[in-house]
């Protein structure tokens, strides 16, 4: 795969982005009510996949045994991740609070499926969050990620599938539904769900967009909104006549629609705005941009298999990879050109010797000049525009 499709992070560092909103873990641990803890734990699970929005680049594949370590004293956690298997590719991570208040760990085995116009990545593996102060463990599996228009058109990402978050101490569950885009894009990035107790009684509702925000609202208010919204959707479908036509090879990016906030809702989480230079840095967030930063005091102690320390990836981390690649390509092209220049003896079709004079000037930028021929055939010059 061409390196232009990669981003300047390894998959181990991509897993580290789960901790971008780790303050939600501290928030969950601060509540005495288990329903509140479940609510904020579910919010952390949703925010953990938000960093993938607009990051359409492919992270570099870690080598077997490769590790990545991150210590953030300002955020109150440390993390280590490692590539523990090559076939199948399995990455494991372990994070813990510096105050011994939580442990966050898991393993990811991305199962890929190619659908022609899109790639679907199903992240097999269990993720566990332990709140040590309350002796609770929450487990879940991330939703399926799909990248559209991998051949033609603008790349865009959606997450879909059901996520079940379980509190193994109280048997409470949070059932979240990451909705697929749909025909008109109305449910793009929408996530909805309920928190229920061990008797499956619904306690409260959660809704929002995994790319933007998450809200909590009472059951009666949410159900009333759902009924009204369903009625309006059916009326719109009846008023529109959709003609059956062939599916376009390019799936257009659905139009952005702002999130409607139900009256009486409580905001649990809202994503921070992207930094000004995000577009020039692979659409990274501020958290992701510092993952390749190496402290000079630590550099001599880090192992060479540590992700982010490989000198060969330096051009991709600094954004200077374009110039070296172009220089290498131009140098190879010039050598091939000089090898073909100068007088050479060839035999014409009717016999006899002919002298093929090839200009010794450099080829024009943007063109490749190829010379083909054998000792028994005439020489043929082909100019191909790049």
Long-range contacts (C-beta under 8 A, 24 or more apart in sequence): 1-58, 3-316, 3-321, 3-325, 5-57, 5-58, 6-57, 6-58, 6-59, 6-60, 6-316, 7-55, 7-57, 7-58, 7-59, 7-282, 7-284, 7-316, 8-281, 8-282, 8-292, 8-313, 8-316, 8-317, 8-319, 9-59, 9-60, 9-282, 9-284, 9-288, 9-291, 9-292, 9-308, 10-59, 10-60, 10-61, 10-62, 10-66, 10-68, 10-307, 10-308, 11-59, 11-60, 11-61, 11-62, 11-83, 11-89, 11-91, 12-62, 12-66, 12-67, 12-68, 12-81, 12-82, 12-83, 12-91, 12-93, 12-307, 13-59, 13-68, 13-81, 13-288, 13-291, 13-292, 13-307, 13-308, 14-59, 15-81, 15-91, 15-93, 15-108, 16-68, 16-70, 16-79, 16-81, 16-93, 16-291, 17-48, 17-51, 17-52, 17-285, 17-287, 17-288, 17-291, 18-48, 18-51, 18-93, 18-95, 18-104, 18-127, 19-70, 19-72, 19-75, 19-77, 19-79, 19-95, 19-104, 20-47, 20-48, 20-50, 20-51, 20-285, 20-287, 20-288, 21-47, 21-48, 21-50, 21-269, 22-75, 22-76, 22-77, 22-95, 22-104, 23-75, 24-269, 25-97, 25-101, 25-102, 25-104, 25-129, 25-131, 26-76, 26-97, 26-101, 26-102, 28-131, 29-101, 29-102, 29-131, 29-133, 29-134, 34-134, 34-136, 34-167, 34-169, 34-170, 34-172, 35-172, 35-195, 35-203, 35-204, 37-131, 37-134, 37-136, 37-167, 38-138, 38-165, 38-167, 38-172, 38-174, 38-195, 39-174, 39-195, 39-204, 39-206, 39-216, 39-268, 40-268, 41-129, 41-131, 41-138, 41-165, 41-167, 41-174, 42-165, 42-174, 42-176, 42-193, 42-195, 42-206, 43-206, 43-214, 43-268, 43-269, 44-129, 45-127, 45-129, 45-140, 45-142, 45-163, 45-165, 45-176, 46-176, 46-191, 46-208, 46-210, 46-214, 46-269, 47-214, 47-269, 47-271, 48-142, 49-142, 49-143, 49-145, 49-159, 49-210, 50-210, 50-211, 50-271, 51-285, 51-287, 51-288, 52-145, 52-157, 52-159, 53-157, 53-189, 53-210, 53-211, 54-157, 54-283, 55-157, 55-282, 55-283, 55-284, 55-288, 56-147, 56-155, 56-156, 56-157, 56-283, 57-282, 57-283, 60-313, 61-89, 62-91, 62-307, 63-305, 65-305, 66-305, 66-306, 66-307, 67-303, 67-305, 67-306, 67-307, 68-306, 68-307, 68-308, 69-302, 69-306, 70-291, 73-98, 81-307, 90-125, 100-132, 101-131, 101-132, 101-133, 102-129, 102-130, 102-131, 102-132, 103-128, 103-129, 103-130, 103-132, 104-128, 104-129, 104-130, 108-142, 117-148, 117-149, 117-150, 117-151, 117-152, 117-249, 117-250, 117-251, 118-146, 118-147, 118-148, 118-149, 118-150, 118-251, 119-146, 119-147, 119-150, 120-144, 120-145, 120-146, 121-145, 121-146, 121-147, 134-169, 135-169, 136-167, 136-168, 136-169, 136-170, 137-167, 137-168, 137-169, 138-165, 138-166, 138-167, 138-168, 139-165, 139-166, 139-168, 140-164, 140-165, 140-166, 143-178, 148-251, 148-253, 149-250, 149-251, 151-249, 152-249, 152-250, 153-250, 153-251, 153-252, 153-253, 154-253, 156-253, 158-188, 158-189, 159-189, 159-210, 163-193, 170-197, 170-198, 171-197, 171-198, 172-196, 172-197, 172-198, 172-203, 174-206, 176-206, 178-210, 181-254, 183-242, 184-254, 185-254, 185-255, 185-257, 186-233, 186-257, 188-254, 188-257, 194-219, 206-268, 207-262, 207-265, 208-259, 208-268, 208-269, 209-259, 211-271, 212-259, 212-270, 212-271, 213-259, 213-267, 213-268, 213-269, 213-270, 213-271, 214-267, 214-268, 214-269, 215-261, 215-262, 215-265, 215-266, 215-267, 215-268, 216-265, 216-266, 216-268, 217-262, 217-264, 217-265, 217-266, 218-264, 221-262, 221-263, 221-264, 221-265, 222-262, 225-262, 280-319, 281-319, 292-317, 333-363, 333-368, 334-362, 337-362, 337-363, 337-369, 340-369, 340-371, 344-379, 346-373, 346-375, 346-377, 346-378, 346-379, 347-375, 347-376, 347-377, 347-378, 348-378, 349-377, 349-378, 354-378
